[in-house]
Amino acid sequence: MYLHLGQDTVVTYDEILGIFDLEATTVSKATRDYLANATKQGRVVNVGFELPKSFVVCRDKLGNTTVYISPISPSTLLKRSRNSLTGMK
């Protein structure tokens, strides 16, 4: 199964480690440091040009971690994943 993160970006469910609310989690210095380090390492992909609302941490089968910055809210991403898993659209 796939989750659409915005624009032309989709990831498989088995790659997703976590979906996070950007505004709520960046209050923490640890989260800000994590995102800054991921950016320096070239592991951050901006999925859209609109205001970012969430970030999704994924790990592929080779163990490479990618952070997707998405304009879609975490609650909408969660609803999409639930609808996909139950076969609803």
C-alpha positions in Angstrom: 0.0 0.0 0.0 1.1 3.6 -0.7 0.6 6.9 1.0 0.5 10.1 -1.0 2.5 12.8 0.7 1.8 15.6 -1.8 2.8 16.6 -5.3 4.1 13.5 -7.0 5.5 11.8 -3.9 4.2 8.5 -2.5 5.8 6.1 0.0 5.0 2.6 0.9 3.5 1.9 4.4 6.4 -0.4 5.3 8.9 2.4 4.9 7.1 4.9 7.3 8.7 5.2 10.7 6.6 8.1 11.8 4.3 11.0 10.8 4.8 14.2 12.8 3.1 17.5 13.2 5.7 20.1 12.2 4.4 22.9 14.3 3.9 20.8 17.5 7.2 18.9 17.3 9.6 21.7 16.4 9.0 23.2 19.8 11.6 20.6 21.0 15.2 21.4 20.4 15.9 17.8 19.8 13.5 17.7 16.9 14.9 21.0 15.4 18.4 19.5 15.7 17.3 16.2 14.0 15.8 18.1 11.1 18.8 20.4 10.8 21.2 17.4 10.7 19.0 15.6 8.2 19.0 18.7 6.0 22.8 18.9 6.2 23.1 15.3 5.2 20.8 15.8 2.2 18.1 13.5 3.5 15.3 16.0 3.5 12.8 16.2 0.6 10.3 19.1 0.4 7.2 17.7 -1.2 5.4 20.9 -2.0 5.7 24.7 -2.2 2.9 25.4 0.2 3.3 26.0 4.0 4.7 22.7 5.5 2.4 21.0 8.0 4.0 17.7 8.7 7.1 15.6 8.2 7.3 11.9 7.5 10.4 9.9 8.4 10.9 6.9 6.2 13.5 4.1 5.9 14.0 2.1 2.8 15.0 -1.5 2.5 18.7 -0.6 2.4 18.4 1.3 5.7 18.6 4.8 4.2 16.4 7.4 6.1 14.6 10.2 4.3 12.6 13.0 5.8 9.7 14.2 3.7 8.4 17.7 4.5 4.7 17.7 3.5 2.0 20.4 3.1 -0.6 17.9 4.2 -1.6 17.8 7.8 -0.7 14.7 9.9 -4.4 14.1 10.6 -5.2 14.0 6.8 -2.2 11.6 6.2 -3.5 9.4 9.0 -7.1 9.4 7.5 -5.6 8.5 4.1 -3.7 5.6 5.6 -6.7 4.3 7.5 -8.9 4.6 4.4 -6.4 2.8 2.3 -6.1 0.0 4.8 -9.8 -0.5 5.0 -10.3 -0.2 1.3 -12.3 3.0 1.4 -11.5 6.1 -0.7 
